[in-house]
């Protein structure tokens, strides 16, 4: 259970509620122990009346009524405390589930982009949902039923030996055998539980990718193949789950068998002792039968608890694997560091850690505060990488990246990203209303501000054309909108944020020329006195920039204004002439 030690901090956090829950659990079980002795006393009272042949019947009835009322009262109190027990211990498990999910999610958000390139979304989702649920069962039901079981054993076993040592010895004889069997089976359960949990991640990943890529599947007519792949995975998952179920299936029959043997011992040995005069009343046999049946659930639940603990151990191990991954991008400064917008690259080299591709090679340039710089170049030349480094989604390998004259690592990461409005080429929109997607740039924005920015992004007319307008709920990843509409909604989001630095990563690639020109004019006004970096394949998006940098294989090939570069032979002039002829 070494992996489950990670949860000790949560048990410490909620120790008082757990302590109250444990005390209530013990009280509930103690009240349930009132039943057997009074059943014994009731039988003794009847035996005494029958043996005397001329006893006071009304006195016996009164005695029996008293015992019945005591039994009923104890049962009601036991039930009441059982209710309180669930309201404490089970609630604590939900609190721990809440805290653990938040911790995992917060950790996910701190991890760098390379982590998400190496791990699938379905696996990440499964660990924060299915795995956490398995851990919750350990933190709640497993603890609750363990306390119940221990309380009954510590109370019942001494009572049974005090009242009839020989009978108690035979009654409890099957329990050591049960312990050995549980130990052997639990080891197999742990191994197979891990396999099942790992496979659930594979299945979640496949279904998540299938749903996200449903348009591609339909376009290529791949439904039969996808169904066949899912069926193969489902059969494999069924086989793994059946392997686990076969082991779990041994528990209940073994419990029932061993409890049945204990009952046989009680009846046979107890009856023999009664005949031989070693015990005074048949009431003791009835009392022991009740004790055995009271032990039935605790003994039977041992198998279930073992299964829960083993599955929780396997799940927590999977959770810990990610929680122990240290984020490569760390906020090393606690104090606020206001951002003005001056950006400087000094001999910067960067290689992607996951692919080992060197995207930038010893490049240097400066972007003054309030200046607009455009980056032009072929695919893979390093344009988008520059924007990623400015947003500190990655850290450089060598050289210096300065913001306002300070090394980027010495800036408060929250302040840095709070000062950036980024619009990626592949615009991501959430499955929410259009207004909330734009408001993502400024949480407390009014509807008037949202509409104003949508007009600047030239998407207002498209939005009002929908039946519900700005209240239209988008499909996953904004699938309801066209590529150009998604890009313009993302631009409106960035404009609404009103940051110090704008990062536009080929964000007009899906927009027609006329709309592009209108948006660029609006962006020029909105980004006045704001540092703006534009990545584009179109000269039309870059020509109005204060400076244009042409990249080739991670190095600066050309640098200058539009007029300067058009007047020189090179890549930019060729691109300009080519795109001019197309228009």
N, C-alpha and C positions, 0 to 999 in steps of 0.2 A: 504493500500500500504506500510505497514511497512517493509515487506521483501525486497521491491524494493529500500529501502533507502541504501542498501548495494552498489548500483550502483552510489551513489552520488560522490564517489571518482573518478570515471571515467568521470563523467560530469565535475568535477572540472579540471581534467587533460586536457580535450578538450574544455574548456569553450570558448576559443576565436573562434574556428571554429563553435561552436554552436551559439555563439552570432552573428557572421557574417551570418550564415544560417537563424537565426530568423529574422534579419534585412532584408535580401533578400526576405524571405517569405512574410513579411509585404509589401515590395515594390511591389512584384508580384501581391498580392491581391489588392493593391491600384490602380494599373494600370488597373486591370480587372473591377474596379468600374467606369471607364470612359464610358463604353458602354451604360448603361441605360439612363443617362441624355441626351446623344447625340441622342439616339433613340427618346426620348421625344422631343428634339428640332427639329429633322427631321420631326416628325409628325406635330408639331406646324407650321413648315414652309409650309408644304403641305396644312394644314387646312387654314392658312392665305391666301395662293394663291387661294384656292377654294372659300373661303368666299368673297374675293374681286372681283372675277370674271374677273378682267382685270389687274392682276398684271404682273410684269416683269418676264416671264418664265425663261429667261436666268439667272436672278439674283437668282431665286429659285434653279435652277440647280447648279449654282456655290456654293450656300450655302450648298446644299445637298452633293456635291462633297467634300467640306471642311470637313463636319461632317464625311463622310465615311472615308476620309484619316485619320482623328483624331482617329476614331474607329480602323482602321487597324493598325495604328502606336502603339496605346495603347495595342492592342492584341499581336503584335509582341514583344513589350517590356515585356509584362506580360509573354509571352512564354519563352523569353530569361532568365528572372529572375527566372522563374520556373525551368528551366534547371540548373541554378546556385544553386538554393535551394536544388535540389536533389544531386548535386555534393558536397555539404557541409554536410547537415544533414544526408543523407543516408550513406555517406562515414564515418561519425563519428560513426554510428551504427556498421559499419564493423570493425572499429578500436576497439571499445568496445568489440565486439564479439571476436576479435583476442586476446585482453588482458585477457578477462575473461576465454577463453579456456586455455590459457597459465597458468593463475593463478590456475585453477582447476587441470590441468595436473601436475604442479609443486607441488601442495599440495598432489595430489595422490602419487607422488613419495616419499614424506616425511613421509607418514603414514606407520605405522609398519605392519608386516606380519599378525598380528591378525585381522586388519581391513579387509584385503582381504579374510581371512577365513570366516568372518561374512557377507560379501557383495558379490553379484554375479557380474561377469564381464559384463553381458548384462545391468544391472542396472547402473553400472559405466559409460558405454559407452553412454547410453541414456541420462544421465545427462549432459555429456560434448558435446553432439551433439544436440538432439532434444530440450532439455530444454534450452540450450544456444541460439538456434535459436529463440525460443519463446521470450526470453529476448531481442534479437536483434531487433525484430519487435517493441518492446516497445521503445527501445532507438532511433530508426530511424523513421519509418513511423508514429508511434503513436504521436511522438513529432511534426513532420512536419505537419500532418493533424490537430492536435490540434491547432497549431498556425494559420493555415489557417482559421479554423472555428472561433476561437476567434476574429481574425482580421476582418472577414466579419461581424460578429455579432456586434462588437463595432463600425464598420463604417456604416453598413447598417441601423441598428435600429434607430440611431439618424437622419439619412438622411430621412428615411421614415416618422418619426414623424414630422420633420420640414416641409416636403412637403405636407403631408395629414394625420393629426393626427388620425382622425376617421378611415380612411381606413387602416392605419398602425396598429391600435389597433385590428381591426377584422382580419387582415392578420396574426398577431403574436399570436392570441388567442390560437391556438392548441399547441403552444410550451410548456407551463407549463404542459399540460397533457402528452406530450411526455417525459418530464424530470422525472415525477413520474414513468411512465412505464419503462423507462431505469433503474432507481434505483432498482425497484422491480426485473426486469429480470436479472440485473447484479449480484445480490446476488446468484441467482440460477446458473448462468454461472460459477461463481468462484468455487462453490462446485463441479459441474460436470466436470470442466476443471481439477481440482486436481485429480479426479478419473481417467480421461482419461490418464493423464500424468503418473500416477502410473502404470496403466495397460500397457502402452507402454514399460515400463521397464521390466515388466513380460514377455511380448512377445519377446522383444530383448534378454532377458536371455535365453529363451527357444530355439530360433533359433540359437543363438551363440553356445549353448551347443550341439545342434543337429549337426551343421556343424563341430564342433571340434571333436565330437565323432562319425562321420559318419562311420568309419571303424568298430566300435563296433556294431552300428545299423545294418549294412549290415551283419556282421558276425553272429549275432543272428536272422537275418531275421525280424527285428522290424520295417521295413518301414511302413507297414499298421498301426501298433499301433501308431508310431510317427506321421503319417499323420492324424490319428484320433484325437490325442491330440492337434495337431496344429489347426485342424478344430474347435475343441471345444473352444480353445483360440480365434481363429479368430471370431467365432460367439459371444463370450462374449465381445470381443473388439468392434465388430460392434454394439452390443446393447448399450454399454456405449457411443460410439461415436454418435449413433442415439439419445440417450437421450440429449446429448449436442446440436446436430444439430436441434432438435425439438425446443429448446429454442431459438437458434440463428435464426431460421426460422421466428420468430415473428417480428424481427426487420424491415426487408425490407418492408413487407406489411404495417406495422404500419407507417413507414416513408412516403411511397407513399400515403397512405390514408390521413394522416394529411396534407401533402403538397397539395394534391388534394383539400382538404377542404379549404386550404388557397387560392388556385387559384379561387375557386368558390366564396369565399368572396370578392376577388379583383374584379372579373367581375361583381358580383351582386351589391355589395355596391358601387363600383366605377361607374358602369353604372347608378345607381340610383342617386348618387351625381352629375354626369355629367348632367343628365336630369333635376335635381333640380337646376342646376347652381352653385352648391357648389364647383366644380372644373372646371377650364376653358377649359381644353383640354382632348381629348382622349389619348393624349400622356402620361399623368400621369398614366393612367391605364396600358398602354403598359410598362411603366417604372417599375411599381409595379409588373407586371407579370414576368418581367426579374429578379427583385429582389428576388421574391419568388423562381424562378427556380435556381437562384444563391445560395439560401439557401438550395436547395434540397440536393445537395451533402454533404455540411457540416452537415446538420441535419441527413441525412442517414448514414453518416460516424460515427456519434456518437455511434451508436450501434456496428459498427465494432471496433471502438477504445475501447469501453468498453470491448468487447470480448478479444481484444489483451492485454489490461491491466490486465484483470482477469487471462488470461492464463499465462502471464508473471509473475504475482504474485505467481501463483501456481508453476511455474517452478523455480523461484528464491528461493522459500521456500525449494524446494527439493535440489537445489544447495547449499543453505546455511547450510542445515543439515550436509553435508559433509565438507564444508569449516570451520564449527565451531568445527569439530572434531580435537582435538589437537594431534599431533604426540607424541607418548610416547618416541620415541628415538629422542633426540634433540642434536644438536651440541652446546655444552656449551663453547667451546673454539674457539676464532677467530684466534689466532696466529697459525702458522705452528708448528706441533710437529712431527719431523722426526721419523720414525719407524725403529728400528734395528731388532727386531724379537724375543726377549725373552718373553715367556708367562708363567704366574704363576697363578694357581688356588689355593685359600686359603679358605677351608671350604665353597665351593660354593654350594648353594642350588637354584634350579630353578623349578618353577611350571608354566606350560603353562596357560596363563590367560583365553583362550577361552575354554579349556577342563578341567581345574583344575587338570591335570595330573602332578604329581611331577616327572620330568625326571631325575634330579640330586639331590643327597642327601649328602650334606656335604663332597664333594670330594676335594682333594688337590693333586696337582702334579706340576712339573716344566718342561718346555721345554726350553732348552738353545738356545741361538742364533745360528742358523745354524744347529740345531739338527733335526733329523727326528724321529717322534714318531707315532706309529700306535695304533689304538684303535680297539679292537676286542670284540665281544659280540653278544648276541642274539638280535633279533629285539625288539626294545623298551627299550634297556638297557641304552640309553642316548648318544650314540656315535655321532650321527648327531647334537644333541643339543649342544655339546661342540663346534663344528665348527660354529654353528649359534651364540653362545655367543662370540666367538673370533671375528667374523665379526660384532658384535654388532647389529645383527638383532633383538635381545631381550636384555633386561637388567636383570641382576641377581636379585634374591629376597634377598639373604643374602650372607655373606662372601665377599671375595675380588677377583676381576679378574684384574691382573696387566699385562701391556704390557711395557716392558723395565723398570720395577719397578714403573710405574705410574698407578694409577687407570684408567681403560679404559674410564670412563666418562670424565677424564681430558685430553683426547687426542682429537685433531681435527678429527672429524668424516670423513671428506673428505680425510685427510692424512692416517687415519687408513685403510679405504676401498681401497684407492689408492695403498696401500702397500700389498694388498691381491689379490692372484689369486685363485679363487674358481672354482672347477669343481664338480657340483652336480651329484648325481646318475641319476636323471631324467634330462638329458641334454636338455636345451632349446636352440633351434636355431631359428633365425628369418627368415621370408619369404623374403630372399635376396640371393645374390650370396654366394657361399661357401667362396670365398676370403674375402668378407665383413664380414661374420660371424666370420672368424678367426681374421680379422683386428679389430673386436670389442674390442680385448684386447689391441690394440695399434693403435690409429686412423691414424697416419702418417706412418705406416709400409709399407715398399716396398714389391713388389711381391716376391723378392728374400728371404726376411725374412719370408714371409708367407709360401713359399715352404719349407724352411729349417725346420720350426716348424712342418709342416704337416708330413715331413719325420720322425722327432723325435717321433711324435705321431702315426707313422706307418699307416697313412691314405692317404699318397701321391699317392700310386698306385691305390687306390680305386677312388680317385678324377680324376686322369688322364684317368681312364677308362670310365668316362662319356663323352658324345659327346662334351659338351662345357667345360669340365674340371672345372677349378676354377671359371668359369663364369656361372656355372650351378645355376639356381635360384631354391631354395628349396621351398617346399610346406609349409603350415602353421605348425609351431612348428617343422620344419625340417622333415616332414613326408616322404620326398623323400628318406631319408637315413634309413639304418637299425639302430637298437639300438646301436650296437657296433660302427658303423661309426659315429653316433651322439656323442657318448662319446669321441671318439678320436678327432673329430673336436673341441670339448669343451676343451680337453687337449691341443691341439695346440693353442687355443685361450689363455689359461692361461700361457703357456710357452712363447708366444709372448709378453705378458705383462711384463715378467721378474720382478715379485714382490719380496718383502722381505719375504713374508709368503705365502706358498702354502697350500690350503685346498682341499684335495681330498676325496670326500665322496662316497666311493664304486664305483668309476668311471670306474672300469674295470670289472664290473659284467657281462656285455654283450659281453665280449671279450674272445676268446679261449685262452687256456693255453700258447701256443707258442707265440702268439701275445702279451699276457700279459707280458711274460718274456722279450721280446724285448723292450716293452714300459717301463717297470720298470728299465731296464738297462739305457735307455735314460733319464728317469726321474732322476735317481740317479746322472747322470752327470750334467743335467740341474739345479737340485736343490742343487748342491754343495754349501755350505756356505749359503744356504737359509733355514729358518725354515719351516719344512714341517710336516703337520698333515695329517695322512692317516686313513680313516675309511674303514674297509673292513670286509667281512665275510670269506675271503680266507687267509689262512696262507701264501700262496705264495706271496701275496701282502704286507705282514707285516714282513716277516722273516728277511729282510735286514735292517730294521729300527734300529736306535740306541737304542730305547727303545720301548717296547710293553706294553700297558695297557689294561687289560681285565676288562670289565665292566659287572655288573650284577645288574639289577633293580636300576640303577642310582648310584651305588656305585662301588668303585674299588675293584675287586676281586683278581686280580694278577697284578704284575708289574715286568718287567725285560727284558733282551734280549731274543732273540729266543732260544739260547742255554740254557739259565738259565731256561726258562719256560718249554722247552721240557724235561728237567731233573727233573721237579717237577710233582707230581700228581695234576691233576686239569683240569679245563675246556680247557685250551689251549692245553695241551698234548693230551687230548681226541679228540679235533678238528683236531689237526695235524695228528694223527694216522688215523682218519676217512677219511680225505681228501687224505692222502697218499695212503690208500687202494683203494680209488676210481680211482686214477690215475694209 
